Amino acid sequence: MSLRFLGIDPDSPTDESPTIWLHEETGDLLIQSYRATAAEVKDCKEVGSIPGHTTDVPDNETVIRLPAAMLDYLPARREGDRGGEAEHAASSA
């Protein structure tokens, strides 16, 4: 796996270090961060997402809380990258 380190939260304690890596072959991000609290997950479920998608969190997924400072480490979208369902639907309308 060819991972590239993108960044770590500079304000985090040594033992709590939200970190982002980029999988250079797939473009996927691997993110280490804080697990969302039960209250945050409940709020996410109440807000929902797009029609036709459940708000349940499958066993192979989790909701994380990414500190705002970590947004600076997210790579910019490149021309031709496929966005999420909502973005894709909006661009083809």
C-alpha positions as a Markdown table, in Angstrom:
| # | Residue | x | y | z |
|---|---|---|---|---|
| 1 | Met | 0.0 | 0.0 | 0.0 |
| 2 | Ser | 1.4 | 3.3 | -0.9 |
| 3 | Leu | 0.4 | 5.8 | 1.7 |
| 4 | Arg | 1.4 | 9.4 | 1.9 |
| 5 | Phe | 1.3 | 11.2 | 5.3 |
| 6 | Leu | -0.8 | 14.4 | 4.8 |
| 7 | Gly | -0.9 | 15.9 | 8.3 |
| 8 | Ile | -1.5 | 15.7 | 12.0 |
| 9 | Asp | -3.4 | 18.0 | 14.3 |
| 10 | Pro | -0.7 | 20.3 | 15.7 |
| 11 | Asp | -2.8 | 21.1 | 18.8 |
| 12 | Ser | -3.4 | 17.5 | 19.8 |
| 13 | Pro | -1.8 | 15.8 | 22.8 |
| 14 | Thr | 0.9 | 13.3 | 22.1 |
| 15 | Asp | -1.4 | 10.3 | 22.8 |
| 16 | Glu | -4.4 | 11.8 | 20.8 |
| 17 | Ser | -3.2 | 12.6 | 17.4 |
| 18 | Pro | -5.8 | 13.0 | 14.6 |
| 19 | Thr | -3.9 | 12.1 | 11.4 |
| 20 | Ile | -4.7 | 11.9 | 7.7 |
| 21 | Trp | -3.0 | 9.8 | 5.1 |
| 22 | Leu | -3.6 | 9.5 | 1.4 |
| 23 | His | -3.7 | 6.2 | -0.4 |
| 24 | Glu | -1.9 | 7.3 | -3.6 |
| 25 | Glu | -3.2 | 4.5 | -5.8 |
| 26 | Thr | -6.9 | 4.9 | -5.0 |
| 27 | Gly | -7.1 | 8.5 | -3.8 |
| 28 | Asp | -8.8 | 7.3 | -0.6 |
| 29 | Leu | -8.1 | 9.0 | 2.7 |
| 30 | Leu | -7.3 | 7.1 | 5.8 |
| 31 | Ile | -8.3 | 9.2 | 8.9 |
| 32 | Gln | -7.4 | 8.6 | 12.5 |
| 33 | Ser | -9.5 | 10.8 | 14.7 |
| 34 | Tyr | -11.9 | 10.9 | 17.7 |
| 35 | Arg | -14.8 | 8.5 | 17.7 |
| 36 | Ala | -18.1 | 10.4 | 17.7 |
| 37 | Thr | -20.0 | 10.3 | 21.0 |
| 38 | Ala | -23.3 | 8.5 | 21.2 |
| 39 | Ala | -25.0 | 11.9 | 21.3 |
| 40 | Glu | -23.2 | 13.0 | 18.1 |
| 41 | Val | -24.1 | 9.8 | 16.3 |
| 42 | Lys | -27.7 | 10.4 | 17.4 |
| 43 | Asp | -27.6 | 13.9 | 16.0 |
| 44 | Cys | -26.2 | 12.6 | 12.7 |
| 45 | Lys | -29.1 | 10.1 | 12.4 |
| 46 | Glu | -31.6 | 12.8 | 13.1 |
| 47 | Val | -30.2 | 15.1 | 10.4 |
| 48 | Gly | -30.0 | 12.3 | 8.0 |
| 49 | Ser | -28.4 | 12.2 | 4.6 |
| 50 | Ile | -29.9 | 11.8 | 1.1 |
| 51 | Pro | -33.2 | 10.0 | 0.3 |
| 52 | Gly | -32.9 | 6.3 | 0.1 |
| 53 | His | -29.9 | 6.0 | 2.4 |
| 54 | Thr | -30.3 | 4.7 | 5.9 |
| 55 | Thr | -28.9 | 6.6 | 8.8 |
| 56 | Asp | -27.8 | 3.4 | 10.6 |
| 57 | Val | -24.0 | 2.9 | 11.0 |
| 58 | Pro | -23.0 | -0.6 | 9.8 |
| 59 | Asp | -20.6 | -2.6 | 11.9 |
| 60 | Asn | -17.8 | -2.0 | 9.4 |
| 61 | Glu | -18.2 | 1.8 | 9.6 |
| 62 | Thr | -18.0 | 4.4 | 12.3 |
| 63 | Val | -18.6 | 8.1 | 12.7 |
| 64 | Ile | -15.6 | 10.1 | 13.6 |
| 65 | Arg | -15.2 | 13.7 | 14.7 |
| 66 | Leu | -12.4 | 15.5 | 12.8 |
| 67 | Pro | -11.1 | 18.7 | 14.4 |
| 68 | Ala | -11.6 | 21.7 | 12.1 |
| 69 | Ala | -7.9 | 22.4 | 12.0 |
| 70 | Met | -7.5 | 19.1 | 10.1 |
| 71 | Leu | -9.5 | 20.4 | 7.1 |
| 72 | Asp | -6.3 | 22.2 | 6.1 |
| 73 | Tyr | -4.7 | 18.8 | 5.4 |
| 74 | Leu | -7.5 | 17.5 | 3.1 |
| 75 | Pro | -6.3 | 17.4 | -0.5 |
| 76 | Ala | -8.1 | 19.6 | -3.1 |
| 77 | Arg | -10.4 | 17.9 | -5.5 |
| 78 | Arg | -8.9 | 17.5 | -8.9 |
| 79 | Glu | -10.7 | 17.9 | -12.2 |
| 80 | Gly | -12.3 | 14.6 | -13.1 |
| 81 | Asp | -12.5 | 13.2 | -9.6 |
| 82 | Arg | -15.9 | 11.7 | -8.9 |
| 83 | Gly | -17.7 | 13.4 | -6.0 |
| 84 | Gly | -20.3 | 12.0 | -3.7 |
| 85 | Glu | -23.8 | 11.0 | -4.8 |
| 86 | Ala | -25.3 | 14.4 | -3.9 |
| 87 | Glu | -22.5 | 16.3 | -5.7 |
| 88 | His | -22.7 | 14.0 | -8.7 |
| 89 | Ala | -26.5 | 14.4 | -9.0 |
| 90 | Ala | -26.2 | 18.2 | -8.7 |
| 91 | Ser | -23.6 | 18.4 | -11.4 |
| 92 | Ser | -25.5 | 16.3 | -13.9 |
| 93 | Ala | -28.8 | 18.2 | -13.4 |
